[in-house]
């Protein structure tokens, strides 16, 4: 296993070493020192990143506010970062799901571990909004399809409105529906007592 990891590191570093050689050949002697230093720094970054495991990246984000913000797009204190990562590991959440829960206001991280606050009423409200938006979009299409527009030049207007309504449905799904589905999945995982919700046992 160690030999395999070392081989993977070499695969990452060799192309950069070749880039160093090419960069040095293309610049004058006075500029070679700066070019070499720049490319060596790239090689060091590649080696450093190749040595970091997923667990290591989680630890770095949990302990470093800057790394956490770069990864998730928002900033919290040390205790809250630990709370969020505890939930992430326990519920097997992805980075995208953490970001979605934060944007929707469903992520509660003031206690340990963090929890997901997405009640059924949130789902019902979201589905109602999606239904109303869908009906409105169909109404616009029917009006356009039956030629009630006074001029063909006005056709792009309802088309643009329908596209906007479809985008609105997607936003409603992310804001109200998906958080509830994630929360339900996590609760089912906890109830059944298995770590991988994608392969649940019969419970």
Secondary structure as the mmCIF struct_conf table of DSSP 4:
data_model
#
loop_
_struct_conf.conf_type_id
_struct_conf.id
_struct_conf.beg_label_comp_id
_struct_conf.beg_label_asym_id
_struct_conf.beg_label_seq_id
_struct_conf.end_label_comp_id
_struct_conf.end_label_asym_id
_struct_conf.end_label_seq_id
HELX_RH_AL_P HELX_RH_AL_P1 UNK A 2 UNK A 26
BEND BEND1 UNK A 27 UNK A 27
HELX_RH_AL_P HELX_RH_AL_P2 UNK A 29 UNK A 50
TURN_TY1_P TURN_TY1_P1 UNK A 51 UNK A 51
HELX_RH_AL_P HELX_RH_AL_P3 UNK A 54 UNK A 63
HELX_RH_AL_P HELX_RH_AL_P4 UNK A 65 UNK A 72
BEND BEND2 UNK A 73 UNK A 73
HELX_RH_AL_P HELX_RH_AL_P5 UNK A 78 UNK A 91
TURN_TY1_P TURN_TY1_P2 UNK A 92 UNK A 92
HELX_RH_AL_P HELX_RH_AL_P6 UNK A 95 UNK A 104
TURN_TY1_P TURN_TY1_P3 UNK A 105 UNK A 105
STRN STRN1 UNK A 107 UNK A 108
BEND BEND3 UNK A 110 UNK A 113
STRN STRN2 UNK A 115 UNK A 116
HELX_RH_AL_P HELX_RH_AL_P7 UNK A 120 UNK A 145
TURN_TY1_P TURN_TY1_P4 UNK A 146 UNK A 147
BEND BEND4 UNK A 149 UNK A 150
HELX_RH_3T_P HELX_RH_3T_P1 UNK A 152 UNK A 154
HELX_RH_AL_P HELX_RH_AL_P8 UNK A 155 UNK A 172
HELX_RH_PI_P HELX_RH_PI_P1 UNK A 173 UNK A 177
HELX_RH_AL_P HELX_RH_AL_P9 UNK A 178 UNK A 192
TURN_TY1_P TURN_TY1_P5 UNK A 193 UNK A 193
BEND BEND5 UNK A 195 UNK A 195
HELX_RH_3T_P HELX_RH_3T_P2 UNK A 197 UNK A 199
#
